[in-house]
């Protein structure tokens, strides 16, 4: 058996690496997609100074969990007013990068509803036109800068869409830990736990292999040690850099495996209970660890390298880690009854991500 690992993203990591935007976009016209606070933080002005007249369009009203209600207008204005630009730069967390991924996929009509129809069909498609994407995360967690996936929400209809095409792989990822210095504690925790989830989900995954494991194990060990320390010292540049690298490694791991059961559960928790993504996909990690343990000998070896040989101790360690960050770990903590939780788990196992979980076939 031959294991394969593929990631086409040109990845740049380092303090101050955002400055490379200037050389990366030479002789191009550029649109910027970012979050509302980017202006007050001076980030928009900094990018404007780097790009000068190349920066021809700005979207700076990205909201968490990009929803079709807002995306429709943003998408159609983008293609009407910036349809001729060459490159889109996404600077922000997962929501900014996901929004940018949706924007770069152009439909023949220029309408967002045409894109939704293509996504709803569930069939592969080649977009009528597309843009080059450069992604620069401002949080250590999403992994979206080195993966092709974007989640688009339709909260009014209690639906979500997963967008993933060849063109939604970023061409370049710039991971500049300096951009993460201003991230508040709650977001630092939530996004850091998203990264931990990505790494663990890539381990208890039917698509795992020794190459993805190498990235995942390193990411998990770093996050378990680093995130509580960072929570106590948010301005420490070394801890910010270490978390940024750990989140990148987690992103590389699941860029090849995709996520699994904890993420499948998280979509229901976000849609129906409004739980932020990082918490929604991490509070079940001790539970899912128990469901994964004993299902596959090779996966057990990898998990035991991280947590030791005793399942109960492993779950206790993971639960204690989450509790130390003030994250509750029971469904009932979030208003979900035991019967509803069991139904949610069974439903999640049948989802696309749930089917990646090593325990699903045996369930």
C-alpha angles and dihedrals in degrees: 000000000000119000117215132202123184131176119157098189118118097226124202119187129183149090109291094010092134086084088074088076088086096060094036093058100040111149091006135112113232140202120200123215114192146140127277096253092055091090096052090046090056092242096122091050090049092052091045089054091050095048105030114180091357089078102084104159138028131197106189104157100081112152129203115276098014107242128201090236091069100025094061095067094037091051096048094045089050094054092043096048105025103024092122097054117113105212138031118206116201114200115178142047128318093292093057092047093045090049090051091050090055092047096052093057103087123200125211091245096040090235126130093217089064088057091048090051091053091049093046091054089064090216125124115257140179112230119239088235138349145187135231112259128212114185126200112177120211093193131058103234121050102082086198091124091070100034133070097225129108126177118217117192131210101189094172090061095033091239138127131199127207115214118198126153135146089261093053091068102099111244090217132016119201113195106190111171089197088073089061098059093093097048108120122238098256093052092043089056096043095048093042090055089049087058091048088051092051091053096046092043089055090055100051089047133116088224096055121123136171092270096053088042091058091059093040098050092048091048094049094049092049095047095048090053101033108039098066090048092048090050088060095045111030095170097057106119094200093053091045089052092047093051091046090054092045091052090049091052090049089050092051090049096053093037084080103033102033118217127290144201101334090056092045089055091045094062091060092046091052096044098044104026103027094236115165111251099246092053094038093057097041108043091074095049095104090049094047090047087060092049091050097046113101096012098103128017095215092048090048090055091054094046091048091053086062104035107019129245102296116086096200091050090047092052091045091052092051093044091049091050091054093045090052087061091049093253115142115220108201128086089228089061087067098044097264116135120225092251093049090046092054091048090048092052092049091048091048091053089061094053123098092258094040090059089061090065115104092223098053099085092049094047 
